[in-house]
Amino acid sequence: MSKDFWKNLALKGPISTLAPMDGYCDSPYRQIVKKVAPETICFSEFYSADGLVHSKQLQQSALSHNILEKPLIIQIFGKDPEMFRKAAILIEQAGAAWVDVNMGCPAKKVVKSGHGSSLMIHTDTAFRIIEEMSKAVKIPISVKTRLGWTGWEEHLIPFAQGLENAGANLISVHGRTYQQAFSGKADWTGIYELKKHLTIPVIGNGDVLDYDDGLKKLGNLSGFMIGRGSFGNPWCFLPGGYIPTLSEILTIMHEHWQLLVEHKGRKGILESRKHLVQYLHGFAWVKEYRKSLVSVESVEDIDMVLARIRHEHSNLLNVKLERGKEAMIDTWTDEGACGL
Ligand SMILES: Cc1cc2nc3c(=O)[nH]c(=O)nc-3n(C[C@H](O)[C@H](O)[C@H](O)COP(=O)(O)O)c2cc1C
């Protein structure tokens, strides 16, 4: 994959991406997004660079992916440039198209270890990480960061320029500060300003509801990222405000849990709970089914709930079901977001 890939992609039009999300963006989630909206570029959830280097089991679970997910971006976190170098080589060998470095996670335990947002302050280490990686691999390297510790005016621009000089091929910025974590509204002003000072593409992130909303927020940027807006709603990546019918929703729910079970066995059934309830978020008549879904223990349990919905709401199967678009972002709590 050429280091200019992002630049070439940006020339074709706005880049629409799935934001990296711990506990979400595994291979099944990415396959579902790509199936519904094939043009979407998917970032993985984050993995420890040290963990990848030392654990064959993590290499196997994190790096195996389906051809459907291509071009795949694997995100890693850590603080040791040597570990990043070795992890990047493994990621390249596994066939990923890019490697992305997390320099924005605000979780206390992550920051205390010198990872994530901490690298916005330890900038020499941040630059060395990118330098080491870009010397070691041919695939492009990107960085995902935040506006800064308390505001973008502090040093977002020199920080990102340093990353570009060190070899980063793309920067994506979540329009909140470390101190904000997930509170308040995302502010894109600093991200637009940043783009004026870089030659590499910049992607904006924070509170995008769907593709059309991403276009509204795009400004001078090369693309946008959608995170929470995609929970239970892979259709959010389609232009034109696509609204699925109940039948389409149930079909994708079925495929999602099947992929989870195929990839993770029993753990996949337990993980299905949180994903499946989100597909039914924002509808008035689903309380009973959501209650059943959060306690499913087997594939038979899941199948039964979905069959009941089909049977008991057969009149809605071909109806396009509109839900409050803000529903997921407004009601989501940041408990558990990249270990918060
Ligand atoms: C559950 C959850 C897990 C997340 N995990 C990661 C992660 O692993 N790496 C990362 O860079 N950002 C992570 N984030 C932050 C998102 O990538 C994104 O920046 C943030 O959710 C704002 O975008 P949104 O408003 O579209 O959700 C996570 C967010 C959530 C909600």
The ligand as an SDF file (V2000), in Angstrom:
LIG
                    3D

 31 33  0  0  0  0  0  0  0  0999 V2000
  -17.0440    2.3930   23.2730 C   0  0  0  0  0  0  0  0  0  0  0  0
  -15.9550    3.2710   22.7280 C   0  0  0  0  0  0  0  0  0  0  0  0
  -14.6750    2.7680   22.5850 C   0  0  0  0  0  0  0  0  0  0  0  0
  -13.6620    3.5760   22.0480 C   0  0  0  0  0  0  0  0  0  0  0  0
  -12.4270    3.0360   21.8350 N   0  0  0  0  0  0  0  0  0  0  0  0
  -11.4820    3.7460   21.1650 C   0  0  0  0  0  0  0  0  0  0  0  0
  -10.2600    3.1540   20.7520 C   0  0  0  0  0  0  0  0  0  0  0  0
  -10.0080    1.9540   20.9590 O   0  0  0  0  0  0  0  0  0  0  0  0
   -9.3650    3.9440   20.0840 N   0  0  0  0  0  0  0  0  0  0  0  0
   -9.6130    5.2730   19.8100 C   0  0  0  0  0  0  0  0  0  0  0  0
   -8.7750    5.9480   19.1870 O   0  0  0  0  0  0  0  0  0  0  0  0
  -10.7690    5.8610   20.1720 N   0  0  0  0  0  0  0  0  0  0  0  0
  -11.7110    5.1200   20.8220 C   0  0  0  0  0  0  0  0  0  0  0  0
  -12.9190    5.6920   21.1110 N   0  0  0  0  0  0  0  0  0  0  0  0
  -13.2010    7.0740   20.6610 C   0  0  0  0  0  0  0  0  0  0  0  0
  -13.8830    7.0490   19.2850 C   0  0  0  0  0  0  0  0  0  0  0  0
  -13.0030    6.5840   18.2940 O   0  0  0  0  0  0  0  0  0  0  0  0
  -14.3340    8.4690   18.8920 C   0  0  0  0  0  0  0  0  0  0  0  0
  -13.2100    9.3090   18.8800 O   0  0  0  0  0  0  0  0  0  0  0  0
  -15.3750    9.0460   19.8460 C   0  0  0  0  0  0  0  0  0  0  0  0
  -16.3760    8.0900   20.1570 O   0  0  0  0  0  0  0  0  0  0  0  0
  -16.0390   10.2930   19.2550 C   0  0  0  0  0  0  0  0  0  0  0  0
  -16.6860    9.9780   18.0490 O   0  0  0  0  0  0  0  0  0  0  0  0
  -18.3120    9.8040   17.9610 P   0  0  0  0  0  0  0  0  0  0  0  0
  -18.9050   11.0380   18.5370 O   0  0  0  0  0  0  0  0  0  0  0  0
  -18.5730    9.6090   16.5130 O   0  0  0  0  0  0  0  0  0  0  0  0
  -18.6340    8.6050   18.8020 O   0  0  0  0  0  0  0  0  0  0  0  0
  -13.9270    4.9220   21.6880 C   0  0  0  0  0  0  0  0  0  0  0  0
  -15.2200    5.4160   21.8430 C   0  0  0  0  0  0  0  0  0  0  0  0
  -16.2380    4.6120   22.3450 C   0  0  0  0  0  0  0  0  0  0  0  0
  -17.6090    5.1600   22.4270 C   0  0  0  0  0  0  0  0  0  0  0  0
  1  2  1  0
  2  3  1  0
  2 30  2  0
  3  4  2  0
  4  5  1  0
  4 28  1  0
  5  6  2  0
  6  7  1  0
  6 13  1  0
  7  8  2  0
  7  9  1  0
  9 10  1  0
 10 11  2  0
 10 12  1  0
 12 13  2  0
 13 14  1  0
 14 15  1  0
 14 28  1  0
 15 16  1  0
 16 17  1  0
 16 18  1  0
 18 19  1  0
 18 20  1  0
 20 21  1  0
 20 22  1  0
 22 23  1  0
 23 24  1  0
 24 25  2  0
 24 26  1  0
 24 27  1  0
 28 29  2  0
 29 30  1  0
 30 31  1  0
M  END
$$$$
